[in-house]
Amino acid sequence: MKLVVAIVQSADSGRLTEALVSKGFRSTRLSTVGGFLDEPNVTMLIGTEDEQVPALLDLIRHNCHARRRYMNAAPMSVESVGMPMVTAAPIEVEVGGAAVFMMPVRHFTRLGRSCQVEPSGLSGEQGVLMLAVVTVDDIPAVTASLIKANYRFTRINSIGSFLRKGNATLLLGIKASRVDEALQVIDTACRQRTAPAPVKAGLPSYSVTAFVMDLVPYQRPG
């Protein structure tokens, strides 16, 4: 399985979201900012099986288009004493399309459907990154339970593109040996669901979708 991270322009995000839903791909949207033009964009997190990667890349390619833009090469003019003020002419640049990153997933699970937590099979002292997408109704209970169990995490407010509801993406850096324990803490805290998602996509709803990926050895700068 792969976790695909696609950074797209805001103008393309709605069209891409509809295309993903129509083909049965689940995704989570993060509101982000591009460092080049300092403009809003959208980062989409999409989990997919390896054999579906080519189809997913085709969807992204056909729904995210490059555009020509003009920008000021020196947007902030500075005038120093005795120095003339220089204003640069606008330059044409190409923006848009999509930047896509793919990460192999060691373990994938969904929680909150009244079923037993599937063992991850992970062990040892190696560091892993757990990315858990939590529905809006369960965010308070899940985050409180993780804090009580001494898990550190970073919370990013996000949107589920399937139901268009607010959720939270939690990032946890933990040892592989603690993955099953962390998943159990999350599952116990989240509300169990029995109602299916809207018939539109024919997909069941879950409280939490979790991905676990390998990390390089952690170092704290300084």
NORDAHU-V495561 format. One line per field, one symbol per residue. phi: phi as a letter, one per 40 degrees, with the letter a starting at -180 (. if undefined). A space follows every 50 residues. Layout:
# NORDAHU-V495561
phi->???
This chain:
# NORDAHU-V495561
phi->.bbcbbbbcdccccccdcccccbgccabbbcbbccccfbcabbbbbcacd ccddccccccccbbbcbcbbbccbcbcbbbcgbccbbccdbcbbbggabb bbbcbcababbgbfbcccdcgcagcccbbbbbcbcdcbddcccccccccg bcabbbcabccccfbcabbbbbcbcdcbccccccccccccccbbcccdcd bgbccbcabbbbbcbcdcbcdg
